[in-house]
Amino acid sequence: MNRFRKTRILLAALLWAWAMNPGALWACSVCFGDPDSAMSKGLAWGVLSLLGVVLMVLGGITTFFVYLAKRSPTDKIQ
């Protein structure tokens, strides 16, 4: 076998071994554990803060294009 094929087989075996690890299949604390734990609350705040950042960036992009649309010359076709 060539070297590339051996590497592919080794990677496939490692991926299979990792996927069969039951510890990798545990759910997060929101789905599996106590919903009132500190980890669940931290996860919820993390999601909300990331959502806030995304909304601010999209709002900035929208505001920029509205600004460009208002400053563009309006040529009326007659």
mmJSON file of the N, C-alpha and C atoms, coordinates in Angstrom:
{"data_MODEL":{"atom_site":{
"group_PDB":["ATOM","ATOM","ATOM","ATOM","ATOM","ATOM","ATOM","ATOM","ATOM","ATOM","ATOM","ATOM","ATOM","ATOM","ATOM","ATOM","ATOM","ATOM","ATOM","ATOM","ATOM","ATOM","ATOM","ATOM","ATOM","ATOM","ATOM","ATOM","ATOM","ATOM","ATOM","ATOM","ATOM","ATOM","ATOM","ATOM","ATOM","ATOM","ATOM","ATOM","ATOM","ATOM","ATOM","ATOM","ATOM","ATOM","ATOM","ATOM","ATOM","ATOM","ATOM","ATOM","ATOM","ATOM","ATOM","ATOM","ATOM","ATOM","ATOM","ATOM","ATOM","ATOM","ATOM","ATOM","ATOM","ATOM","ATOM","ATOM","ATOM","ATOM","ATOM","ATOM","ATOM","ATOM","ATOM","ATOM","ATOM","ATOM","ATOM","ATOM","ATOM","ATOM","ATOM","ATOM","ATOM","ATOM","ATOM","ATOM","ATOM","ATOM","ATOM","ATOM","ATOM","ATOM","ATOM","ATOM","ATOM","ATOM","ATOM","ATOM","ATOM","ATOM","ATOM","ATOM","ATOM","ATOM","ATOM","ATOM","ATOM","ATOM","ATOM","ATOM","ATOM","ATOM","ATOM","ATOM","ATOM","ATOM","ATOM","ATOM","ATOM","ATOM","ATOM","ATOM","ATOM","ATOM","ATOM","ATOM","ATOM","ATOM","ATOM","ATOM","ATOM","ATOM","ATOM","ATOM","ATOM","ATOM","ATOM","ATOM","ATOM","ATOM","ATOM","ATOM","ATOM","ATOM","ATOM","ATOM","ATOM","ATOM","ATOM","ATOM","ATOM","ATOM","ATOM","ATOM","ATOM","ATOM","ATOM","ATOM","ATOM","ATOM","ATOM","ATOM","ATOM","ATOM","ATOM","ATOM","ATOM","ATOM","ATOM","ATOM","ATOM","ATOM","ATOM","ATOM","ATOM","ATOM","ATOM","ATOM","ATOM","ATOM","ATOM","ATOM","ATOM","ATOM","ATOM","ATOM","ATOM","ATOM","ATOM","ATOM","ATOM","ATOM","ATOM","ATOM","ATOM","ATOM","ATOM","ATOM","ATOM","ATOM","ATOM","ATOM","ATOM","ATOM","ATOM","ATOM","ATOM","ATOM","ATOM","ATOM","ATOM","ATOM","ATOM","ATOM","ATOM","ATOM","ATOM","ATOM","ATOM","ATOM","ATOM","ATOM","ATOM","ATOM","ATOM","ATOM","ATOM","ATOM","ATOM","ATOM","ATOM","ATOM"],
"id":[1,2,3,4,5,6,7,8,9,10,11,12,13,14,15,16,17,18,19,20,21,22,23,24,25,26,27,28,29,30,31,32,33,34,35,36,37,38,39,40,41,42,43,44,45,46,47,48,49,50,51,52,53,54,55,56,57,58,59,60,61,62,63,64,65,66,67,68,69,70,71,72,73,74,75,76,77,78,79,80,81,82,83,84,85,86,87,88,89,90,91,92,93,94,95,96,97,98,99,100,101,102,103,104,105,106,107,108,109,110,111,112,113,114,115,116,117,118,119,120,121,122,123,124,125,126,127,128,129,130,131,132,133,134,135,136,137,138,139,140,141,142,143,144,145,146,147,148,149,150,151,152,153,154,155,156,157,158,159,160,161,162,163,164,165,166,167,168,169,170,171,172,173,174,175,176,177,178,179,180,181,182,183,184,185,186,187,188,189,190,191,192,193,194,195,196,197,198,199,200,201,202,203,204,205,206,207,208,209,210,211,212,213,214,215,216,217,218,219,220,221,222,223,224,225,226,227,228,229,230,231,232,233,234],
"type_symbol":["N","C","C","N","C","C","N","C","C","N","C","C","N","C","C","N","C","C","N","C","C","N","C","C","N","C","C","N","C","C","N","C","C","N","C","C","N","C","C","N","C","C","N","C","C","N","C","C","N","C","C","N","C","C","N","C","C","N","C","C","N","C","C","N","C","C","N","C","C","N","C","C","N","C","C","N","C","C","N","C","C","N","C","C","N","C","C","N","C","C","N","C","C","N","C","C","N","C","C","N","C","C","N","C","C","N","C","C","N","C","C","N","C","C","N","C","C","N","C","C","N","C","C","N","C","C","N","C","C","N","C","C","N","C","C","N","C","C","N","C","C","N","C","C","N","C","C","N","C","C","N","C","C","N","C","C","N","C","C","N","C","C","N","C","C","N","C","C","N","C","C","N","C","C","N","C","C","N","C","C","N","C","C","N","C","C","N","C","C","N","C","C","N","C","C","N","C","C","N","C","C","N","C","C","N","C","C","N","C","C","N","C","C","N","C","C","N","C","C","N","C","C","N","C","C","N","C","C","N","C","C","N","C","C"],
"label_atom_id":["N","CA","C","N","CA","C","N","CA","C","N","CA","C","N","CA","C","N","CA","C","N","CA","C","N","CA","C","N","CA","C","N","CA","C","N","CA","C","N","CA","C","N","CA","C","N","CA","C","N","CA","C","N","CA","C","N","CA","C","N","CA","C","N","CA","C","N","CA","C","N","CA","C","N","CA","C","N","CA","C","N","CA","C","N","CA","C","N","CA","C","N","CA","C","N","CA","C","N","CA","C","N","CA","C","N","CA","C","N","CA","C","N","CA","C","N","CA","C","N","CA","C","N","CA","C","N","CA","C","N","CA","C","N","CA","C","N","CA","C","N","CA","C","N","CA","C","N","CA","C","N","CA","C","N","CA","C","N","CA","C","N","CA","C","N","CA","C","N","CA","C","N","CA","C","N","CA","C","N","CA","C","N","CA","C","N","CA","C","N","CA","C","N","CA","C","N","CA","C","N","CA","C","N","CA","C","N","CA","C","N","CA","C","N","CA","C","N","CA","C","N","CA","C","N","CA","C","N","CA","C","N","CA","C","N","CA","C","N","CA","C","N","CA","C","N","CA","C","N","CA","C","N","CA","C","N","CA","C","N","CA","C","N","CA","C","N","CA","C","N","CA","C"],
"label_alt_id":[null,null,null,null,null,null,null,null,null,null,null,null,null,null,null,null,null,null,null,null,null,null,null,null,null,null,null,null,null,null,null,null,null,null,null,null,null,null,null,null,null,null,null,null,null,null,null,null,null,null,null,null,null,null,null,null,null,null,null,null,null,null,null,null,null,null,null,null,null,null,null,null,null,null,null,null,null,null,null,null,null,null,null,null,null,null,null,null,null,null,null,null,null,null,null,null,null,null,null,null,null,null,null,null,null,null,null,null,null,null,null,null,null,null,null,null,null,null,null,null,null,null,null,null,null,null,null,null,null,null,null,null,null,null,null,null,null,null,null,null,null,null,null,null,null,null,null,null,null,null,null,null,null,null,null,null,null,null,null,null,null,null,null,null,null,null,null,null,null,null,null,null,null,null,null,null,null,null,null,null,null,null,null,null,null,null,null,null,null,null,null,null,null,null,null,null,null,null,null,null,null,null,null,null,null,null,null,null,null,null,null,null,null,null,null,null,null,null,null,null,null,null,null,null,null,null,null,null,null,null,null,null,null,null],
"label_comp_id":["MET","MET","MET","ASN","ASN","ASN","ARG","ARG","ARG","PHE","PHE","PHE","ARG","ARG","ARG","LYS","LYS","LYS","THR","THR","THR","ARG","ARG","ARG","ILE","ILE","ILE","LEU","LEU","LEU","LEU","LEU","LEU","ALA","ALA","ALA","ALA","ALA","ALA","LEU","LEU","LEU","LEU","LEU","LEU","TRP","TRP","TRP","ALA","ALA","ALA","TRP","TRP","TRP","ALA","ALA","ALA","MET","MET","MET","ASN","ASN","ASN","PRO","PRO","PRO","GLY","GLY","GLY","ALA","ALA","ALA","LEU","LEU","LEU","TRP","TRP","TRP","ALA","ALA","ALA","CYS","CYS","CYS","SER","SER","SER","VAL","VAL","VAL","CYS","CYS","CYS","PHE","PHE","PHE","GLY","GLY","GLY","ASP","ASP","ASP","PRO","PRO","PRO","ASP","ASP","ASP","SER","SER","SER","ALA","ALA","ALA","MET","MET","MET","SER","SER","SER","LYS","LYS","LYS","GLY","GLY","GLY","LEU","LEU","LEU","ALA","ALA","ALA","TRP","TRP","TRP","GLY","GLY","GLY","VAL","VAL","VAL","LEU","LEU","LEU","SER","SER","SER","LEU","LEU","LEU","LEU","LEU","LEU","GLY","GLY","GLY","VAL","VAL","VAL","VAL","VAL","VAL","LEU","LEU","LEU","MET","MET","MET","VAL","VAL","VAL","LEU","LEU","LEU","GLY","GLY","GLY","GLY","GLY","GLY","ILE","ILE","ILE","THR","THR","THR","THR","THR","THR","PHE","PHE","PHE","PHE","PHE","PHE","VAL","VAL","VAL","TYR","TYR","TYR","LEU","LEU","LEU","ALA","ALA","ALA","LYS","LYS","LYS","ARG","ARG","ARG","SER","SER","SER","PRO","PRO","PRO","THR","THR","THR","ASP","ASP","ASP","LYS","LYS","LYS","ILE","ILE","ILE","GLN","GLN","GLN"],
"label_asym_id":["A","A","A","A","A","A","A","A","A","A","A","A","A","A","A","A","A","A","A","A","A","A","A","A","A","A","A","A","A","A","A","A","A","A","A","A","A","A","A","A","A","A","A","A","A","A","A","A","A","A","A","A","A","A","A","A","A","A","A","A","A","A","A","A","A","A","A","A","A","A","A","A","A","A","A","A","A","A","A","A","A","A","A","A","A","A","A","A","A","A","A","A","A","A","A","A","A","A","A","A","A","A","A","A","A","A","A","A","A","A","A","A","A","A","A","A","A","A","A","A","A","A","A","A","A","A","A","A","A","A","A","A","A","A","A","A","A","A","A","A","A","A","A","A","A","A","A","A","A","A","A","A","A","A","A","A","A","A","A","A","A","A","A","A","A","A","A","A","A","A","A","A","A","A","A","A","A","A","A","A","A","A","A","A","A","A","A","A","A","A","A","A","A","A","A","A","A","A","A","A","A","A","A","A","A","A","A","A","A","A","A","A","A","A","A","A","A","A","A","A","A","A","A","A","A","A","A","A","A","A","A","A","A","A"],
"label_entity_id":["1","1","1","1","1","1","1","1","1","1","1","1","1","1","1","1","1","1","1","1","1","1","1","1","1","1","1","1","1","1","1","1","1","1","1","1","1","1","1","1","1","1","1","1","1","1","1","1","1","1","1","1","1","1","1","1","1","1","1","1","1","1","1","1","1","1","1","1","1","1","1","1","1","1","1","1","1","1","1","1","1","1","1","1","1","1","1","1","1","1","1","1","1","1","1","1","1","1","1","1","1","1","1","1","1","1","1","1","1","1","1","1","1","1","1","1","1","1","1","1","1","1","1","1","1","1","1","1","1","1","1","1","1","1","1","1","1","1","1","1","1","1","1","1","1","1","1","1","1","1","1","1","1","1","1","1","1","1","1","1","1","1","1","1","1","1","1","1","1","1","1","1","1","1","1","1","1","1","1","1","1","1","1","1","1","1","1","1","1","1","1","1","1","1","1","1","1","1","1","1","1","1","1","1","1","1","1","1","1","1","1","1","1","1","1","1","1","1","1","1","1","1","1","1","1","1","1","1","1","1","1","1","1","1"],
"label_seq_id":[1,1,1,2,2,2,3,3,3,4,4,4,5,5,5,6,6,6,7,7,7,8,8,8,9,9,9,10,10,10,11,11,11,12,12,12,13,13,13,14,14,14,15,15,15,16,16,16,17,17,17,18,18,18,19,19,19,20,20,20,21,21,21,22,22,22,23,23,23,24,24,24,25,25,25,26,26,26,27,27,27,28,28,28,29,29,29,30,30,30,31,31,31,32,32,32,33,33,33,34,34,34,35,35,35,36,36,36,37,37,37,38,38,38,39,39,39,40,40,40,41,41,41,42,42,42,43,43,43,44,44,44,45,45,45,46,46,46,47,47,47,48,48,48,49,49,49,50,50,50,51,51,51,52,52,52,53,53,53,54,54,54,55,55,55,56,56,56,57,57,57,58,58,58,59,59,59,60,60,60,61,61,61,62,62,62,63,63,63,64,64,64,65,65,65,66,66,66,67,67,67,68,68,68,69,69,69,70,70,70,71,71,71,72,72,72,73,73,73,74,74,74,75,75,75,76,76,76,77,77,77,78,78,78],
"pdbx_PDB_ins_code":[null,null,null,null,null,null,null,null,null,null,null,null,null,null,null,null,null,null,null,null,null,null,null,null,null,null,null,null,null,null,null,null,null,null,null,null,null,null,null,null,null,null,null,null,null,null,null,null,null,null,null,null,null,null,null,null,null,null,null,null,null,null,null,null,null,null,null,null,null,null,null,null,null,null,null,null,null,null,null,null,null,null,null,null,null,null,null,null,null,null,null,null,null,null,null,null,null,null,null,null,null,null,null,null,null,null,null,null,null,null,null,null,null,null,null,null,null,null,null,null,null,null,null,null,null,null,null,null,null,null,null,null,null,null,null,null,null,null,null,null,null,null,null,null,null,null,null,null,null,null,null,null,null,null,null,null,null,null,null,null,null,null,null,null,null,null,null,null,null,null,null,null,null,null,null,null,null,null,null,null,null,null,null,null,null,null,null,null,null,null,null,null,null,null,null,null,null,null,null,null,null,null,null,null,null,null,null,null,null,null,null,null,null,null,null,null,null,null,null,null,null,null,null,null,null,null,null,null,null,null,null,null,null,null],
"Cartn_x":[0.832,0.0,0.878,0.372,1.143,0.897,1.675,1.644,0.319,-0.247,-1.504,-2.638,-2.673,-3.728,-3.603,-2.384,-2.177,-2.625,-2.331,-2.74,-4.255,-4.911,-6.371,-6.997,-6.439,-6.967,-6.77,-5.613,-5.343,-6.296,-6.518,-7.447,-8.873,-9.292,-10.627,-10.771,-9.735,-9.778,-9.832,-9.06,-9.091,-10.447,-11.021,-12.336,-13.399,-13.328,-14.276,-14.136,-12.898,-12.668,-13.18,-12.99,-13.485,-15.01,-15.627,-17.09,-17.721,-17.035,-17.561,-17.33,-16.646,-16.394,-17.696,-18.232,-19.51,-19.422,-18.258,-18.117,-18.336,-18.041,-18.235,-19.703,-20.55,-21.959,-22.834,-22.254,-23.045,-23.619,-24.809,-25.445,-24.949,-25.19,-24.808,-25.748,-25.434,-26.223,-27.645,-27.856,-29.199,-30.106,-29.572,-30.379,-30.448,-29.405,-29.291,-29.346,-28.752,-28.583,-29.609,-29.2,-30.056,-30.173,-31.376,-31.507,-31.241,-31.2,-30.935,-29.483,-28.614,-27.211,-26.505,-25.35,-24.581,-24.117,-23.819,-23.371,-24.495,-25.707,-26.849,-27.102,-27.035,-27.252,-26.142,-24.91,-23.796,-23.922,-24.371,-24.576,-25.662,-26.737,-27.82,-27.342,-26.575,-26.061,-25.059,-24.28,-23.337,-24.054,-25.117,-25.905,-26.532,-27.09,-27.716,-26.707,-25.523,-24.523,-24.024,-23.839,-23.435,-24.531,-25.773,-26.885,-26.923,-26.645,-26.594,-25.501,-24.334,-23.237,-23.616,-24.22,-24.628,-25.663,-26.623,-27.64,-27.042,-26.083,-25.448,-24.664,-23.964,-23.208,-24.164,-25.218,-26.18,-26.901,-27.179,-27.786,-26.853,-25.554,-24.587,-24.487,-24.509,-24.459,-25.713,-26.87,-28.126,-28.132,-27.673,-27.614,-26.696,-25.574,-24.644,-25.29,-26.015,-26.64,-27.812,-28.527,-29.583,-28.965,-27.839,-27.118,-26.666,-26.123,-25.706,-26.893,-28.012,-29.197,-29.727,-29.667,-30.162,-29.229,-27.943,-26.981,-26.821,-27.35,-27.166,-27.984,-27.472,-28.232,-29.484,-30.53,-31.788,-32.012,-31.817,-32.057,-33.455,-34.27,-35.631,-35.654,-36.188,-36.305,-37.644,-37.55,-38.759,-39.04],
"Cartn_y":[-1.181,0.0,1.246,2.247,3.488,4.292,5.305,6.09,6.837,7.364,8.105,7.203,5.997,5.05,4.655,4.45,4.109,5.251,6.471,7.634,7.746,7.509,7.553,6.498,5.297,4.226,4.564,5.1,5.488,6.589,7.591,8.665,8.15,7.237,6.662,5.858,5.122,4.348,5.26,6.335,7.284,7.981,8.356,8.988,8.032,6.776,5.771,5.57,5.477,5.29,6.492,7.699,8.887,8.913,8.524,8.542,7.489,6.403,5.349,5.614,6.697,7.056,7.576,6.912,7.375,8.75,9.147,10.47,11.578,11.329,12.332,12.49,11.566,11.607,12.235,12.672,13.272,14.596,14.87,16.137,17.25,18.469,19.606,19.702,20.573,20.665,21.167,21.892,22.383,21.229,20.305,19.193,18.044,17.831,16.621,16.881,17.946,18.171,19.109,19.781,20.699,22.014,22.404,23.664,24.904,24.759,25.907,25.981,25.145,25.16,26.391,26.679,27.834,27.652,26.418,26.172,26.461,26.069,26.333,27.823,28.525,29.975,30.676,30.219,30.788,30.527,29.333,29.002,29.879,30.086,30.926,32.37,32.907,34.265,34.348,33.3,33.282,33.331,32.548,32.547,33.915,34.503,35.817,36.905,36.836,37.86,37.704,36.472,36.282,36.723,36.461,36.92,38.444,39.08,40.539,41.098,40.46,40.914,40.776,39.655,39.452,40.488,40.755,41.756,43.152,43.492,44.811,44.924,43.877,43.92,44.035,43.23,43.318,44.663,45.207,46.535,47.599,47.474,48.432,48.356,47.153,46.987,47.581,47.31,47.851,49.376,49.921,51.376,51.992,51.346,51.849,51.896,50.84,50.827,51.801,52.002,53.017,54.402,54.636,55.901,56.122,55.085,55.218,55.473,54.823,55.021,56.439,57.013,58.383,59.41,59.148,60.097,59.967,58.913,58.724,59.768,60.201,61.182,60.524,61.272,60.741,61.369,60.578,61.036,60.59,61.569,61.242,61.133,60.06,59.838,60.432,61.316,61.961,61.585],
"Cartn_z":[0.0,0.0,0.0,-0.662,-0.684,0.605,0.773,2.007,2.188,1.105,1.168,1.638,1.129,1.507,2.978,3.446,4.853,5.757,5.349,6.132,6.172,5.053,5.005,5.894,5.875,6.717,8.188,8.536,9.92,10.372,9.532,9.877,10.039,9.165,9.264,10.557,10.933,12.175,13.394,13.388,14.497,14.598,13.464,13.453,13.975,13.568,14.035,15.538,16.041,17.47,18.263,17.753,18.43,18.437,17.316,17.218,18.131,18.388,19.243,20.728,21.066,22.45,23.066,24.08,24.63,25.285,25.744,26.343,25.33,24.072,23.03,22.666,23.101,22.741,23.819,24.917,25.981,25.518,25.953,25.593,26.506,26.101,26.937,28.138,29.042,30.275,30.02,28.94,28.649,28.229,27.435,26.946,27.948,28.715,29.517,31.013,31.448,32.879,33.465,34.511,35.236,34.464,34.065,33.312,34.156,35.481,36.344,36.79,36.217,36.629,36.059,36.614,36.157,34.716,34.32,32.946,31.948,32.292,31.4,31.258,32.379,32.329,31.553,31.73,30.974,29.49,29.132,27.729,27.121,27.86,27.356,27.156,28.111,27.961,26.809,26.611,25.491,24.153,24.031,22.795,22.568,23.617,23.467,23.108,23.699,23.375,21.938,21.484,20.086,19.132,19.477,18.649,18.607,19.734,19.761,18.874,18.872,18.01,16.548,16.188,14.795,14.384,15.254,14.922,14.786,15.614,15.495,14.183,13.797,12.537,11.352,11.35,10.251,10.234,11.403,11.469,10.926,11.224,10.683,9.171,8.639,7.179,6.545,7.139,6.612,6.673,7.791,7.932,6.892,6.608,5.606,4.223,3.863,2.54,2.457,3.538,3.54,3.383,4.054,3.934,2.483,1.852,0.455,-0.464,-0.199,-1.036,-0.915,0.281,0.469,-0.147,-0.183,-0.743,-2.252,-2.827,-4.269,-5.024,-6.163,-6.955,-7.549,-7.532,-8.085,-9.443,-10.45,-11.825,-12.222,-12.565,-12.985,-14.499,-14.964,-16.41,-16.862,-17.903,-18.385,-19.805],
"occupancy":[1.0,1.0,1.0,1.0,1.0,1.0,1.0,1.0,1.0,1.0,1.0,1.0,1.0,1.0,1.0,1.0,1.0,1.0,1.0,1.0,1.0,1.0,1.0,1.0,1.0,1.0,1.0,1.0,1.0,1.0,1.0,1.0,1.0,1.0,1.0,1.0,1.0,1.0,1.0,1.0,1.0,1.0,1.0,1.0,1.0,1.0,1.0,1.0,1.0,1.0,1.0,1.0,1.0,1.0,1.0,1.0,1.0,1.0,1.0,1.0,1.0,1.0,1.0,1.0,1.0,1.0,1.0,1.0,1.0,1.0,1.0,1.0,1.0,1.0,1.0,1.0,1.0,1.0,1.0,1.0,1.0,1.0,1.0,1.0,1.0,1.0,1.0,1.0,1.0,1.0,1.0,1.0,1.0,1.0,1.0,1.0,1.0,1.0,1.0,1.0,1.0,1.0,1.0,1.0,1.0,1.0,1.0,1.0,1.0,1.0,1.0,1.0,1.0,1.0,1.0,1.0,1.0,1.0,1.0,1.0,1.0,1.0,1.0,1.0,1.0,1.0,1.0,1.0,1.0,1.0,1.0,1.0,1.0,1.0,1.0,1.0,1.0,1.0,1.0,1.0,1.0,1.0,1.0,1.0,1.0,1.0,1.0,1.0,1.0,1.0,1.0,1.0,1.0,1.0,1.0,1.0,1.0,1.0,1.0,1.0,1.0,1.0,1.0,1.0,1.0,1.0,1.0,1.0,1.0,1.0,1.0,1.0,1.0,1.0,1.0,1.0,1.0,1.0,1.0,1.0,1.0,1.0,1.0,1.0,1.0,1.0,1.0,1.0,1.0,1.0,1.0,1.0,1.0,1.0,1.0,1.0,1.0,1.0,1.0,1.0,1.0,1.0,1.0,1.0,1.0,1.0,1.0,1.0,1.0,1.0,1.0,1.0,1.0,1.0,1.0,1.0,1.0,1.0,1.0,1.0,1.0,1.0,1.0,1.0,1.0,1.0,1.0,1.0,1.0,1.0,1.0,1.0,1.0,1.0],
"B_iso_or_equiv":[0.0,0.0,0.0,0.0,0.0,0.0,0.0,0.0,0.0,0.0,0.0,0.0,0.0,0.0,0.0,0.0,0.0,0.0,0.0,0.0,0.0,0.0,0.0,0.0,0.0,0.0,0.0,0.0,0.0,0.0,0.0,0.0,0.0,0.0,0.0,0.0,0.0,0.0,0.0,0.0,0.0,0.0,0.0,0.0,0.0,0.0,0.0,0.0,0.0,0.0,0.0,0.0,0.0,0.0,0.0,0.0,0.0,0.0,0.0,0.0,0.0,0.0,0.0,0.0,0.0,0.0,0.0,0.0,0.0,0.0,0.0,0.0,0.0,0.0,0.0,0.0,0.0,0.0,0.0,0.0,0.0,0.0,0.0,0.0,0.0,0.0,0.0,0.0,0.0,0.0,0.0,0.0,0.0,0.0,0.0,0.0,0.0,0.0,0.0,0.0,0.0,0.0,0.0,0.0,0.0,0.0,0.0,0.0,0.0,0.0,0.0,0.0,0.0,0.0,0.0,0.0,0.0,0.0,0.0,0.0,0.0,0.0,0.0,0.0,0.0,0.0,0.0,0.0,0.0,0.0,0.0,0.0,0.0,0.0,0.0,0.0,0.0,0.0,0.0,0.0,0.0,0.0,0.0,0.0,0.0,0.0,0.0,0.0,0.0,0.0,0.0,0.0,0.0,0.0,0.0,0.0,0.0,0.0,0.0,0.0,0.0,0.0,0.0,0.0,0.0,0.0,0.0,0.0,0.0,0.0,0.0,0.0,0.0,0.0,0.0,0.0,0.0,0.0,0.0,0.0,0.0,0.0,0.0,0.0,0.0,0.0,0.0,0.0,0.0,0.0,0.0,0.0,0.0,0.0,0.0,0.0,0.0,0.0,0.0,0.0,0.0,0.0,0.0,0.0,0.0,0.0,0.0,0.0,0.0,0.0,0.0,0.0,0.0,0.0,0.0,0.0,0.0,0.0,0.0,0.0,0.0,0.0,0.0,0.0,0.0,0.0,0.0,0.0,0.0,0.0,0.0,0.0,0.0,0.0],
"pdbx_formal_charge":[null,null,null,null,null,null,null,null,null,null,null,null,null,null,null,null,null,null,null,null,null,null,null,null,null,null,null,null,null,null,null,null,null,null,null,null,null,null,null,null,null,null,null,null,null,null,null,null,null,null,null,null,null,null,null,null,null,null,null,null,null,null,null,null,null,null,null,null,null,null,null,null,null,null,null,null,null,null,null,null,null,null,null,null,null,null,null,null,null,null,null,null,null,null,null,null,null,null,null,null,null,null,null,null,null,null,null,null,null,null,null,null,null,null,null,null,null,null,null,null,null,null,null,null,null,null,null,null,null,null,null,null,null,null,null,null,null,null,null,null,null,null,null,null,null,null,null,null,null,null,null,null,null,null,null,null,null,null,null,null,null,null,null,null,null,null,null,null,null,null,null,null,null,null,null,null,null,null,null,null,null,null,null,null,null,null,null,null,null,null,null,null,null,null,null,null,null,null,null,null,null,null,null,null,null,null,null,null,null,null,null,null,null,null,null,null,null,null,null,null,null,null,null,null,null,null,null,null,null,null,null,null,null,null],
"auth_seq_id":[1,1,1,2,2,2,3,3,3,4,4,4,5,5,5,6,6,6,7,7,7,8,8,8,9,9,9,10,10,10,11,11,11,12,12,12,13,13,13,14,14,14,15,15,15,16,16,16,17,17,17,18,18,18,19,19,19,20,20,20,21,21,21,22,22,22,23,23,23,24,24,24,25,25,25,26,26,26,27,27,27,28,28,28,29,29,29,30,30,30,31,31,31,32,32,32,33,33,33,34,34,34,35,35,35,36,36,36,37,37,37,38,38,38,39,39,39,40,40,40,41,41,41,42,42,42,43,43,43,44,44,44,45,45,45,46,46,46,47,47,47,48,48,48,49,49,49,50,50,50,51,51,51,52,52,52,53,53,53,54,54,54,55,55,55,56,56,56,57,57,57,58,58,58,59,59,59,60,60,60,61,61,61,62,62,62,63,63,63,64,64,64,65,65,65,66,66,66,67,67,67,68,68,68,69,69,69,70,70,70,71,71,71,72,72,72,73,73,73,74,74,74,75,75,75,76,76,76,77,77,77,78,78,78],
"auth_comp_id":["MET","MET","MET","ASN","ASN","ASN","ARG","ARG","ARG","PHE","PHE","PHE","ARG","ARG","ARG","LYS","LYS","LYS","THR","THR","THR","ARG","ARG","ARG","ILE","ILE","ILE","LEU","LEU","LEU","LEU","LEU","LEU","ALA","ALA","ALA","ALA","ALA","ALA","LEU","LEU","LEU","LEU","LEU","LEU","TRP","TRP","TRP","ALA","ALA","ALA","TRP","TRP","TRP","ALA","ALA","ALA","MET","MET","MET","ASN","ASN","ASN","PRO","PRO","PRO","GLY","GLY","GLY","ALA","ALA","ALA","LEU","LEU","LEU","TRP","TRP","TRP","ALA","ALA","ALA","CYS","CYS","CYS","SER","SER","SER","VAL","VAL","VAL","CYS","CYS","CYS","PHE","PHE","PHE","GLY","GLY","GLY","ASP","ASP","ASP","PRO","PRO","PRO","ASP","ASP","ASP","SER","SER","SER","ALA","ALA","ALA","MET","MET","MET","SER","SER","SER","LYS","LYS","LYS","GLY","GLY","GLY","LEU","LEU","LEU","ALA","ALA","ALA","TRP","TRP","TRP","GLY","GLY","GLY","VAL","VAL","VAL","LEU","LEU","LEU","SER","SER","SER","LEU","LEU","LEU","LEU","LEU","LEU","GLY","GLY","GLY","VAL","VAL","VAL","VAL","VAL","VAL","LEU","LEU","LEU","MET","MET","MET","VAL","VAL","VAL","LEU","LEU","LEU","GLY","GLY","GLY","GLY","GLY","GLY","ILE","ILE","ILE","THR","THR","THR","THR","THR","THR","PHE","PHE","PHE","PHE","PHE","PHE","VAL","VAL","VAL","TYR","TYR","TYR","LEU","LEU","LEU","ALA","ALA","ALA","LYS","LYS","LYS","ARG","ARG","ARG","SER","SER","SER","PRO","PRO","PRO","THR","THR","THR","ASP","ASP","ASP","LYS","LYS","LYS","ILE","ILE","ILE","GLN","GLN","GLN"],
"auth_asym_id":["A","A","A","A","A","A","A","A","A","A","A","A","A","A","A","A","A","A","A","A","A","A","A","A","A","A","A","A","A","A","A","A","A","A","A","A","A","A","A","A","A","A","A","A","A","A","A","A","A","A","A","A","A","A","A","A","A","A","A","A","A","A","A","A","A","A","A","A","A","A","A","A","A","A","A","A","A","A","A","A","A","A","A","A","A","A","A","A","A","A","A","A","A","A","A","A","A","A","A","A","A","A","A","A","A","A","A","A","A","A","A","A","A","A","A","A","A","A","A","A","A","A","A","A","A","A","A","A","A","A","A","A","A","A","A","A","A","A","A","A","A","A","A","A","A","A","A","A","A","A","A","A","A","A","A","A","A","A","A","A","A","A","A","A","A","A","A","A","A","A","A","A","A","A","A","A","A","A","A","A","A","A","A","A","A","A","A","A","A","A","A","A","A","A","A","A","A","A","A","A","A","A","A","A","A","A","A","A","A","A","A","A","A","A","A","A","A","A","A","A","A","A","A","A","A","A","A","A","A","A","A","A","A","A"],
"auth_atom_id":["N","CA","C","N","CA","C","N","CA","C","N","CA","C","N","CA","C","N","CA","C","N","CA","C","N","CA","C","N","CA","C","N","CA","C","N","CA","C","N","CA","C","N","CA","C","N","CA","C","N","CA","C","N","CA","C","N","CA","C","N","CA","C","N","CA","C","N","CA","C","N","CA","C","N","CA","C","N","CA","C","N","CA","C","N","CA","C","N","CA","C","N","CA","C","N","CA","C","N","CA","C","N","CA","C","N","CA","C","N","CA","C","N","CA","C","N","CA","C","N","CA","C","N","CA","C","N","CA","C","N","CA","C","N","CA","C","N","CA","C","N","CA","C","N","CA","C","N","CA","C","N","CA","C","N","CA","C","N","CA","C","N","CA","C","N","CA","C","N","CA","C","N","CA","C","N","CA","C","N","CA","C","N","CA","C","N","CA","C","N","CA","C","N","CA","C","N","CA","C","N","CA","C","N","CA","C","N","CA","C","N","CA","C","N","CA","C","N","CA","C","N","CA","C","N","CA","C","N","CA","C","N","CA","C","N","CA","C","N","CA","C","N","CA","C","N","CA","C","N","CA","C","N","CA","C","N","CA","C","N","CA","C","N","CA","C","N","CA","C","N","CA","C"],
"pdbx_PDB_model_num":[1,1,1,1,1,1,1,1,1,1,1,1,1,1,1,1,1,1,1,1,1,1,1,1,1,1,1,1,1,1,1,1,1,1,1,1,1,1,1,1,1,1,1,1,1,1,1,1,1,1,1,1,1,1,1,1,1,1,1,1,1,1,1,1,1,1,1,1,1,1,1,1,1,1,1,1,1,1,1,1,1,1,1,1,1,1,1,1,1,1,1,1,1,1,1,1,1,1,1,1,1,1,1,1,1,1,1,1,1,1,1,1,1,1,1,1,1,1,1,1,1,1,1,1,1,1,1,1,1,1,1,1,1,1,1,1,1,1,1,1,1,1,1,1,1,1,1,1,1,1,1,1,1,1,1,1,1,1,1,1,1,1,1,1,1,1,1,1,1,1,1,1,1,1,1,1,1,1,1,1,1,1,1,1,1,1,1,1,1,1,1,1,1,1,1,1,1,1,1,1,1,1,1,1,1,1,1,1,1,1,1,1,1,1,1,1,1,1,1,1,1,1,1,1,1,1,1,1,1,1,1,1,1,1]
}}}
